[in-house]
């Protein structure tokens, strides 16, 4: 499972900063409407 829980222990050995993901307006709109229906899309059930 690659859940993102905040901790910060991962990737501390590497000095290269990962690019932050940016979404287009229509992508955000689509995701927001989907999350309104399904609050946890990664759930297995």
C-alpha atoms as one frame of an Amber mdcrd trajectory, in Angstrom:
protein
   0.000   0.000   0.000   1.350   3.389  -0.961  -0.874   5.457   1.322   0.253
   9.029   1.947   0.003   9.649   5.657   2.344  12.630   6.121   5.289  11.347
   8.218   8.179  12.457   6.079  10.549   9.515   6.602  10.310   8.512   2.949
  12.768  10.025   0.529  14.827  11.929   3.083  18.075  10.436   1.762  17.491
  11.952  -1.673  18.223  15.643  -2.130  16.176  16.067  -5.305  12.824  17.683
  -4.639   9.917  16.048  -6.416   7.788  18.211  -8.649   4.423  19.042  -7.130
   1.504  17.650  -9.095  -0.632  20.344 -10.658  -4.076  19.763 -12.107  -6.016
  21.643 -14.740  -9.352  23.221 -13.833 -11.417  20.565 -15.595  -9.428  17.799
 -13.877 -10.056  19.338 -10.455 -13.746  19.702 -11.221 -13.949  16.042 -12.241
 -12.096  14.847  -9.146 -14.159  17.003  -6.792 -17.411  15.673  -8.207 -16.103
  12.105  -7.929 -14.960  12.587  -4.325 -18.411  13.965  -3.481 -19.800  10.551
  -4.476 -16.956   8.294  -3.313 -15.037   9.672  -0.325 -12.400   6.932  -0.415
 -11.731   5.766  -3.991  -8.744   3.643  -2.911 -10.881   1.489  -0.619 -10.921
  -2.166  -1.584 -14.606  -2.741  -0.920
